[in-house]
Amino acid sequence: MKLPDTAHTSRPWRIHEITSDFRLYDVWALPTPGGPDDFPLLVRDTVAGDTSDSPSAVARALFAIRWKLGKLLGWDRPEAGVGSRVATLRDRLPADLREGLAGPKFEKLPFTSVYLTDDEWASEMSNRTVHGVMHLSWVPDGAGGHRGQMAVLVKPNGLFGKAYMAAIAPFRHLFVYPPLMRGIGETWRAHSR
């Protein structure tokens, strides 16, 4: 379920310390009901994810088109990535986070972990269009349990990046996020079977 921005901005997340120049694009409640210690499972599920296993044929096709365009137009070349076109957000971390765990490595998605705490995890990616952050957190659900929450923060790369984000907005909200939420829920429910 899409949430108002305040579901993210009102919390004292550490990510706020390092992303003041990023824009918050989306906040989602994840269908991952659990206990206070289940956050590591959500992180493990996320790093194992892949755009090719979306439960939606439309979402799979959109991602396949995006990856093909990126290859054809050079958007995703290594020189456009974190550590090349943009510095890693790890360079901005306060000492306590820098000395802590960055988090796990992604198996297939083009993200790199930035930091991991007991209840939040940030990862980043960069290409010729944007520098993006996926922030996962573990929050009380109001009914005595907990659930995951995902925020997407983006710093577009100039006018081209802004145009790109505007162009993909309807696709994100109509065809990408809804099946993504279903897939996350299906994976989560499989843990309890």
JOTAJO-V810969 format. One record per residue. N is the residue number from 0. SS is DSSP state (alpha for helix, beta for strand, coil for the rest). PHI is phi in whole degrees, -180 to 180 (NA if undefined). BURIAL is # if it has 9 or more other C-alpha atoms within 8 Angstrom, else .. Layout:
n:ss:phi:burial
N:SS:PHI:BURIAL
N:SS:PHI:BURIAL
This chain:
n:ss:phi:burial
0:coil:NA:.
1:beta:-69:.
2:coil:-116:#
3:coil:-67:.
4:coil:-54:#
5:alpha:-64:.
6:alpha:-62:#
7:alpha:-100:#
8:alpha:-69:.
9:coil:-82:.
10:coil:-95:.
11:coil:-83:.
12:coil:-67:.
13:alpha:-69:.
14:alpha:-59:.
15:alpha:-61:#
16:alpha:-68:.
17:coil:-122:#
18:coil:-127:.
19:coil:-64:.
20:coil:-97:.
21:coil:-103:.
22:beta:-104:.
23:beta:-79:#
24:beta:-97:.
25:beta:-149:#
26:beta:-135:#
27:beta:-131:#
28:beta:-82:#
29:coil:-92:#
30:coil:-79:#
31:coil:-132:#
32:coil:-64:#
33:beta:-167:#
34:coil:-97:.
35:coil:-65:.
36:coil:-107:.
37:coil:-92:.
38:alpha:-58:#
39:alpha:-57:.
40:alpha:-67:.
41:alpha:-63:#
42:alpha:-63:#
43:alpha:-61:#
44:alpha:-60:#
45:alpha:-67:.
46:alpha:-69:#
47:coil:-87:#
48:coil:-68:#
49:coil:-155:.
50:alpha:-67:.
51:alpha:-80:.
52:alpha:-110:.
53:coil:-61:#
54:coil:-70:#
55:coil:-108:.
56:alpha:-63:.
57:alpha:-64:.
58:alpha:-63:#
59:alpha:-60:#
60:alpha:-66:.
61:alpha:-62:.
62:alpha:-66:#
63:alpha:-61:#
64:alpha:-63:.
65:alpha:-61:.
66:alpha:-66:.
67:alpha:-66:.
68:alpha:-61:#
69:alpha:-60:#
70:alpha:-69:#
71:alpha:-62:.
72:alpha:-96:.
73:coil:76:#
74:coil:-67:#
75:coil:-109:#
76:coil:-62:#
77:alpha:-54:.
78:alpha:-70:.
79:alpha:-98:#
80:coil:-90:#
81:beta:-63:#
82:coil:92:.
83:coil:-119:#
84:coil:-69:#
85:beta:-130:#
86:coil:-74:.
87:coil:-65:#
88:alpha:-67:#
89:alpha:-59:.
90:alpha:-66:.
91:alpha:-93:.
92:coil:-66:#
93:coil:-66:.
94:alpha:-53:.
95:alpha:-64:.
96:alpha:-77:#
97:alpha:-63:#
98:coil:-81:.
99:coil:-86:.
100:coil:-71:#
101:coil:-76:#
102:coil:118:#
103:coil:-75:.
104:coil:-88:.
105:coil:-73:#
106:coil:-81:.
107:coil:-132:.
108:coil:-81:#
109:coil:-83:.
110:coil:-113:.
111:beta:-129:#
112:beta:-65:#
113:beta:-107:#
114:beta:-158:#
115:beta:-141:#
116:coil:-123:.
117:coil:-66:.
118:coil:-136:#
119:beta:-153:#
120:beta:-147:#
121:beta:-121:#
122:beta:-135:#
123:beta:-135:#
124:beta:-147:#
125:beta:-146:#
126:coil:-149:#
127:coil:-70:#
128:coil:-94:#
129:beta:-150:#
130:beta:-115:#
131:beta:-119:#
132:beta:-128:#
133:beta:-106:#
134:beta:-112:#
135:beta:-105:#
136:beta:-140:#
137:beta:-121:#
138:beta:-124:#
139:beta:-61:#
140:coil:-94:#
141:coil:85:.
142:coil:-123:.
143:coil:94:.
144:coil:-116:#
145:beta:-136:#
146:beta:-157:#
147:beta:-81:#
148:beta:-138:#
149:beta:-121:#
150:beta:-119:#
151:beta:-117:#
152:beta:-115:#
153:beta:-138:#
154:beta:-120:#
155:beta:-63:#
156:coil:-91:#
157:alpha:67:.
158:alpha:-64:.
159:alpha:-62:#
160:alpha:-64:#
161:alpha:-64:#
162:alpha:-65:.
163:alpha:-60:#
164:alpha:-64:#
165:alpha:-66:.
166:alpha:-67:.
167:alpha:-90:.
168:alpha:-53:.
169:alpha:-64:.
170:alpha:-68:.
171:alpha:-58:#
172:alpha:-78:#
173:alpha:-93:.
174:alpha:-117:#
175:alpha:-101:#
176:alpha:-65:#
177:alpha:-57:#
178:alpha:-69:#
179:alpha:-61:#
180:alpha:-63:#
181:alpha:-62:#
182:alpha:-63:#
183:alpha:-62:#
184:alpha:-63:#
185:alpha:-63:.
186:alpha:-62:#
187:alpha:-64:#
188:alpha:-65:#
189:alpha:-63:.
190:alpha:-66:.
191:coil:-93:.
192:coil:-81:.
